[in-house]
Amino acid sequence: MKKVILDTSFIISCVKNKIDFVEKIMLMGLKILIPIQVLEELQKVSVSDKKYYVKDSSKLALKIISKNKFENIDLGKGHVDKKLRNYLEKEKNIILASLDNELKKSVKNKKMIIRGKKELEIR
Protein backbone atom coordinates (compact mmCIF):
# COMPACT_ATOMS: atom_id res chain seq x y z
CA MET A 1 0.00 0.00 0.00
CA LYS A 2 1.34 3.44 -0.92
CA LYS A 3 1.85 5.92 1.89
CA VAL A 4 1.42 9.67 2.29
CA ILE A 5 3.15 11.73 4.98
CA LEU A 6 1.26 14.78 6.24
CA ASP A 7 2.82 17.98 7.52
CA THR A 8 1.33 20.54 9.87
CA SER A 9 0.38 23.14 7.26
CA PHE A 10 -1.47 20.58 5.15
CA ILE A 11 -3.50 19.26 8.09
CA ILE A 12 -4.44 22.71 9.40
CA SER A 13 -5.42 23.92 5.92
CA CYS A 14 -7.61 20.86 5.30
CA VAL A 15 -9.42 21.35 8.60
CA LYS A 16 -9.79 25.11 8.06
CA ASN A 17 -11.28 24.50 4.58
CA LYS A 18 -13.53 21.68 5.87
CA ILE A 19 -11.84 19.04 3.71
CA ASP A 20 -12.31 15.51 5.04
CA PHE A 21 -8.69 14.65 4.33
CA VAL A 22 -8.89 11.30 6.12
CA GLU A 23 -11.72 9.99 3.95
CA LYS A 24 -10.31 11.44 0.72
CA ILE A 25 -6.86 9.95 1.34
CA MET A 26 -8.31 6.56 2.31
CA LEU A 27 -10.43 6.54 -0.87
CA MET A 28 -7.20 7.03 -2.83
CA GLY A 29 -5.96 3.79 -1.27
CA LEU A 30 -3.17 5.46 0.69
CA LYS A 31 -1.92 4.84 4.21
CA ILE A 32 -1.45 8.00 6.30
CA LEU A 33 1.81 8.67 8.14
CA ILE A 34 2.02 11.47 10.68
CA PRO A 35 5.35 12.39 12.24
CA ILE A 36 5.34 12.75 16.02
CA GLN A 37 6.93 16.16 15.46
CA VAL A 38 3.87 17.27 13.46
CA LEU A 39 1.62 16.24 16.36
CA GLU A 40 3.83 18.29 18.69
CA GLU A 41 3.57 21.30 16.35
CA LEU A 42 -0.23 20.96 16.28
CA GLN A 43 -0.32 20.87 20.08
CA LYS A 44 1.87 23.99 20.30
CA VAL A 45 -0.28 25.88 17.79
CA SER A 46 -3.49 24.89 19.62
CA VAL A 47 -2.33 26.81 22.72
CA SER A 48 -0.38 29.59 20.98
CA ASP A 49 -1.15 33.25 20.34
CA LYS A 50 -2.02 32.50 16.70
CA LYS A 51 -5.31 33.68 15.22
CA TYR A 52 -8.34 31.91 16.68
CA TYR A 53 -9.20 30.01 13.48
CA VAL A 54 -5.67 28.55 13.31
CA LYS A 55 -5.86 27.51 16.97
CA ASP A 56 -9.33 26.03 16.49
CA SER A 57 -8.24 24.19 13.34
CA SER A 58 -5.26 22.67 15.11
CA LYS A 59 -7.44 21.58 18.06
CA LEU A 60 -9.92 19.93 15.70
CA ALA A 61 -7.06 18.33 13.75
CA LEU A 62 -5.74 16.75 16.96
CA LYS A 63 -9.22 15.34 17.69
CA ILE A 64 -9.51 13.91 14.16
CA ILE A 65 -6.05 12.36 14.40
CA SER A 66 -6.73 10.85 17.83
CA LYS A 67 -9.94 9.18 16.56
CA ASN A 68 -8.08 7.45 13.72
CA LYS A 69 -5.28 4.92 13.77
CA PHE A 70 -2.50 6.50 11.75
CA GLU A 71 1.06 5.30 11.68
CA ASN A 72 3.22 7.70 13.68
CA ILE A 73 6.87 8.03 12.79
CA ASP A 74 9.69 9.71 14.67
CA LEU A 75 11.85 11.97 12.51
CA GLY A 76 14.24 12.74 15.35
CA LYS A 77 15.28 16.05 16.86
CA GLY A 78 15.79 19.17 14.80
CA HIS A 79 13.88 21.32 12.34
CA VAL A 80 10.80 19.39 11.18
CA ASP A 81 11.01 20.37 7.50
CA LYS A 82 14.68 19.40 7.33
CA LYS A 83 13.95 16.05 8.99
CA LEU A 84 11.02 15.47 6.63
CA ARG A 85 13.28 16.22 3.66
CA ASN A 86 15.90 13.74 4.92
CA TYR A 87 13.26 11.07 5.52
CA LEU A 88 11.74 11.50 2.05
CA GLU A 89 15.16 11.32 0.37
CA LYS A 90 15.42 7.77 1.75
CA GLU A 91 11.77 6.85 1.14
CA LYS A 92 11.19 7.72 -2.54
CA ASN A 93 7.76 6.02 -2.76
CA ILE A 94 6.12 8.07 -0.01
CA ILE A 95 3.93 10.99 -1.13
CA LEU A 96 4.41 14.37 0.58
CA ALA A 97 1.29 16.31 1.63
CA SER A 98 2.44 19.85 2.39
CA LEU A 99 1.72 23.48 1.56
CA ASP A 100 5.35 24.47 2.12
CA ASN A 101 6.65 25.38 -1.36
CA GLU A 102 10.29 25.29 -0.29
CA LEU A 103 9.88 21.79 1.15
CA LYS A 104 7.96 20.58 -1.92
CA LYS A 105 10.66 21.89 -4.28
CA SER A 106 13.42 20.24 -2.25
CA VAL A 107 12.12 16.66 -2.62
CA LYS A 108 11.59 14.54 -5.71
CA ASN A 109 8.72 12.52 -4.26
CA LYS A 110 5.18 12.92 -5.58
CA LYS A 111 3.18 15.62 -3.82
CA MET A 112 -0.39 15.85 -2.60
CA ILE A 113 -1.92 19.28 -2.97
CA ILE A 114 -5.23 20.97 -2.17
CA ARG A 115 -6.93 21.94 -5.42
CA GLY A 116 -9.76 24.46 -5.47
CA LYS A 117 -9.93 24.53 -1.65
CA LYS A 118 -11.95 21.29 -1.65
CA GLU A 119 -10.13 18.52 -3.51
CA LEU A 120 -6.90 16.63 -2.93
CA GLU A 121 -4.71 15.82 -5.90
CA ILE A 122 -1.42 13.96 -6.37
CA ARG A 123 1.14 15.46 -8.74
Secondary structure, DSSP 8 states (H G I E B T S, - for coil): --EEEE-HHHHHHHHHTT--HHHHHHHTT-EEEEEHHHHHHHHHHHTSSS-HHHHHHHHHHHHHHHHS--EEE---SS-HHHHHHHHHHH-TTSEEE---HHHHHH--S-EEEEETTTEEEE-
